[in-house]
């Protein structure tokens, strides 16, 4: 989460649009920015790491899933209507899963909004959710800072024993599982391609690495439960990919 926060800062300073694609080292709960940490620490065993996302929304159990983040700089045309980024990214994901995995998925289109909503993100409904057979398996949230934008999303592949009530794509359509390895390699390119015509793949800049490390130390100093690894180790061990696009 510190890496994504660092990318949001870079975007506010004029870095090009960036897509980050990663998995988690071990089961972890991420809280939405406005959620109570006290509730989370009593809802799951102490061996589960708990982190706070820069973005809002409900808590997510990151286990059998993919996570993406997307940052846009201040002058990106999409920032005139930031909710269009949900549509752009989710439509690209729908197309990717249909073409790469042969599975039909869809944007929910209509939702029953609870207030304030369940604690877990995947029990909440939003019109922009991506669903398969009526069940949400992709959800996203946003955060703006100094005119730049961060969008987070989680793609649920299988139910976790920590949240067995939430089926993933493989639980809903078991035959897609053999195709996920290829999809996981190709989907980041699809997402980056939606943001611009020129896409380059690379690592975090030294400034982004330094800022991410500082943010982790600040969280530890505040007594937060965080993954006991540095952001640099998280990037390398979790097979994170950064794709940067020339803005349209």
N, C-alpha and C positions, 0 to 999 in steps of 0.2 A: 504494500500500500504506500510505503514511503517512496518507492520508485515512481509510482503513478503520480503522486503529489509533486515530485521533482519535475516530471514531464509537464505537468500543468503549469508550474512556474516557468519552465522553458518556453512554453507556448505563449505565456503572457509577455515574454521578452522577445518574441518574434520568431521562435523556432518553427519549422514547417510542420504541417499536420503529421501526426505520428500514431501508428497503430502498434500496440503491444499485445502479444499473444502468449499465454503462459499457463502452466499448471502449478499446483501447490505441492510442497515437499511432503506434507502430512496433513491429515484432516484439521481444518481450521475454520473457525467461525469469524466472519467479518460482519461487523455492526454497521448499519447505516449511520451517517454522520450525526443524526439527531436522536439515536436510540440510547436507552439507558444501559450503561455497562453493568449496573447492579443486577438487572434482570438477566443478562447473559451469563454472568458468573454463577447464577443459581440454576440456570436451565440446562447446563451441560457439565459433565465431569471436569475436574481440574486439569486432566491430562490433555484436553483439547485447548489448543492455542486460540486466543481471542484477540482480534485486531479491529481497529476502526477504519472504515473507508472514508476517503474524502467526499464521496458522493452520498446521497440520501437513500431512502428506501428501507426495506426490511432486511433482517439478518439473513445471511447465506451460509450454509455449511458447504465449504469448498472441499470436496473429496473426489468423487468420480465425475469430474467436470472440467471444462475449459473456461478460462477467464480471458476477456479481452479488455483493453482500454483504448480509447481514442481521444487525442487532444487536438484542438484547433486553435490557431493563433488569433490575435485580436481582429485582424482584417479579413479573416476568412469569410467569403460570401454567405456561408451557411449560418453564421452567427446572427444574421438579420432575423432568422426564424429558427432558433436552436432546436425546437422540437422536430424539425425536418430531419435532423441527424438520426433520431430514432428510426424514422421511416426508411431513410437511406440505408442504414446499417442492417436493420431487420429484413428489409427486402433483399439485400445482398445475401444475407444468411439463408433466407428461404430458398433463393435460387441455387446457392451452393449445395445445400443439403439435398435438394431435389435432383440436381445434375450429378453430384459426386456420390451420393448414397442411394439414389433412387427411391427416396421417401417423400411423401407429400406432407408438407407442413404449411401453416397459414398464420397470418396475422389475426389476432382475436377479433378485432373490429368492434366489439361491444363488450362492456364489462360492468359488473356490479361492484361499485366502489364502497368498501366498508370504511367507517371512520372510527378510530384512527387506522384500522386495518390490522390483520394478524401480525405477529412478531416476525415470522419467517416470510421472506420475499416471495417464495414460490407458492405460498398460500394466498397471496394477494392477486387481484385481477386488475389489469390495465388494458385499454383498447389496443395498445401497441405490442402487447406480449406476443411471442411466437409460440404457437401451440402445435401439438401433434395428437390426433385422435381426441381432441378436446382438452388436453392437459398441457399446461404451461411448461415449457422446457428451456426457454430463453427469456430472460428479463434484464432490463437495463435501467440505469439511473444516471443523473447528471450533476455536475457542480460547475459553477462559474466563478472565476477569480480574475479581477483586473481586466475584464473584457475577454478573457480566454475561456475555453470550455473543455471539461473532461467528461467523457461518457464511459461508464463501466458497464460490463455485461457479463453474465454467467450463463454458460451453456451446460445444462444438466444432462449427463450421459447415462448414469445409473443411479439408482437409489442408494443412499448411504445408510449404514446401520445406525448412524446418529440421527437420521431423519427418514426412517423407512416409509413414511406416509407420502413421500414425494418421489414419484417414478421419473426416471430419466428416459432419454430417447430409446436406449436399448431395451429397457423394460417394456416400452410401448410397442416397439417394432424390432424384435430380436435379430432379424436377418440383416440389419444395418451394421452390426458390430464388426464384421470383417472389413468393412469399407472405411471405418473411422480413422485408421492410421493414415491413409492417403488423404482423406478429408482434412485431418488435422494439419497436414503439411500445406495444403492448397488454400484453405479458407483465409489465412492471413493475407495472402496475395489478393484475394477477392476483395477483402475489406479495404486494404490500402488502395487498391485500384479505384474504389468508389470516391476517393478523396482527391485524386489527381492523376495525371497521365504518366508522370515520371516517378517511379518507385525505387528506392534504394533500401537495402537491408544492412543493418549494422548494430553496433553496441551503443550503450549510453555514452554521452560525452563525459569527460572528466568532471565538469562542473555539475552535471546531473548525478554522477556517482557520489560526489562529495556532499551535495545537498541531501540526497537520500540517506546517507550515513548519519548526517546531523539530525535528521528527522527521527530516525530510529533511536538515537541516543536521547533525544528530548522525550520521546514516549516512555522509554525505560525510566528516565528520571522522574516522570510523573506517576510511576507506579503501575503503568499499564502492563497487561499480559500480552507479550509479543513473541513472535518466533525468535528463538535464540540463535539467530544467524545474521550476518551482515547483509545489506542489500546486494553487495557484489556477489556473495555466495548464492543468494536467492536467484539472481539473474542467471548465473552459470548452471546451477544445479537443477533449476526448474525448467530448463530449455526455453527460456524466454526469448522471443523474437521481436525486434523493433523494426518496423517498416516505415520509412518516411517518404512522404509524397510531396511533389510540387503542388502548391495550392492552385486551384482552378481560378 
